[in-house]
Amino acid sequence: EILQVVVKRFHGGPVGLSTLTAALSEPKDTIEEVYEPFLIQEGFLQKTPRGRIATPKAFDHLGVAPALDPR
C-alpha cells in the first residue's frame, strides 16, 4: 500500500514522512521501522533529504509508467 500511495497519489515522490503517515493512517514509527527498511532493502523505495521516492523497480512492480523525473 505504501508503494501505491507514493507512486499513484504522489507520482513517485518525493513524499515526506508526515504526509505519508497521514495518507496511510499508519503510525510514523511503524512506517519508519517496519515498512521502509523492507522496501528500501528490496529496492522499491529510496530515502532522500527531500522525502521518500519510488524507484523504477517500484513503478515496474505496480505496472505504472515512471514519472519523468521522480525527484
Contacts in CASP RR format, 6 or more apart in sequence:
PFRMAT RR
TARGET T0000
AUTHOR 0000-0000-0000
METHOD contacts of the structure
MODEL  1
EILQVVVKRFHGGPVGLSTLTAALSEPKDTIEEVYEPFLIQEGFLQKTPR
GRIATPKAFDHLGVAPALDPR
1 24 0 8 1.000
2 20 0 8 1.000
2 24 0 8 1.000
2 31 0 8 1.000
2 35 0 8 1.000
2 36 0 8 1.000
2 39 0 8 1.000
2 45 0 8 1.000
3 39 0 8 1.000
3 44 0 8 1.000
3 45 0 8 1.000
3 54 0 8 1.000
3 58 0 8 1.000
3 61 0 8 1.000
3 62 0 8 1.000
4 62 0 8 1.000
5 15 0 8 1.000
5 20 0 8 1.000
5 23 0 8 1.000
5 24 0 8 1.000
6 12 0 8 1.000
6 13 0 8 1.000
6 15 0 8 1.000
6 20 0 8 1.000
6 45 0 8 1.000
6 52 0 8 1.000
6 53 0 8 1.000
6 54 0 8 1.000
6 58 0 8 1.000
7 54 0 8 1.000
7 58 0 8 1.000
7 59 0 8 1.000
7 62 0 8 1.000
7 64 0 8 1.000
8 62 0 8 1.000
8 64 0 8 1.000
9 23 0 8 1.000
10 19 0 8 1.000
10 23 0 8 1.000
11 67 0 8 1.000
11 70 0 8 1.000
12 53 0 8 1.000
12 54 0 8 1.000
12 58 0 8 1.000
12 59 0 8 1.000
12 66 0 8 1.000
12 67 0 8 1.000
12 70 0 8 1.000
13 51 0 8 1.000
13 52 0 8 1.000
13 53 0 8 1.000
13 54 0 8 1.000
13 67 0 8 1.000
13 70 0 8 1.000
13 71 0 8 1.000
14 48 0 8 1.000
14 50 0 8 1.000
14 51 0 8 1.000
14 52 0 8 1.000
14 53 0 8 1.000
14 70 0 8 1.000
14 71 0 8 1.000
15 23 0 8 1.000
15 51 0 8 1.000
15 52 0 8 1.000
15 53 0 8 1.000
16 50 0 8 1.000
16 51 0 8 1.000
16 52 0 8 1.000
17 28 0 8 1.000
17 31 0 8 1.000
17 32 0 8 1.000
17 51 0 8 1.000
17 52 0 8 1.000
18 28 0 8 1.000
20 31 0 8 1.000
20 52 0 8 1.000
21 27 0 8 1.000
21 28 0 8 1.000
21 31 0 8 1.000
24 31 0 8 1.000
26 35 0 8 1.000
36 45 0 8 1.000
36 47 0 8 1.000
36 52 0 8 1.000
39 45 0 8 1.000
39 58 0 8 1.000
40 46 0 8 1.000
40 47 0 8 1.000
42 57 0 8 1.000
43 55 0 8 1.000
43 57 0 8 1.000
43 58 0 8 1.000
44 54 0 8 1.000
44 55 0 8 1.000
44 57 0 8 1.000
44 58 0 8 1.000
44 61 0 8 1.000
45 52 0 8 1.000
45 53 0 8 1.000
45 54 0 8 1.000
45 55 0 8 1.000
45 58 0 8 1.000
46 52 0 8 1.000
46 53 0 8 1.000
46 55 0 8 1.000
48 71 0 8 1.000
50 71 0 8 1.000
53 70 0 8 1.000
53 71 0 8 1.000
54 70 0 8 1.000
55 70 0 8 1.000
56 66 0 8 1.000
59 65 0 8 1.000
59 66 0 8 1.000
59 67 0 8 1.000
END
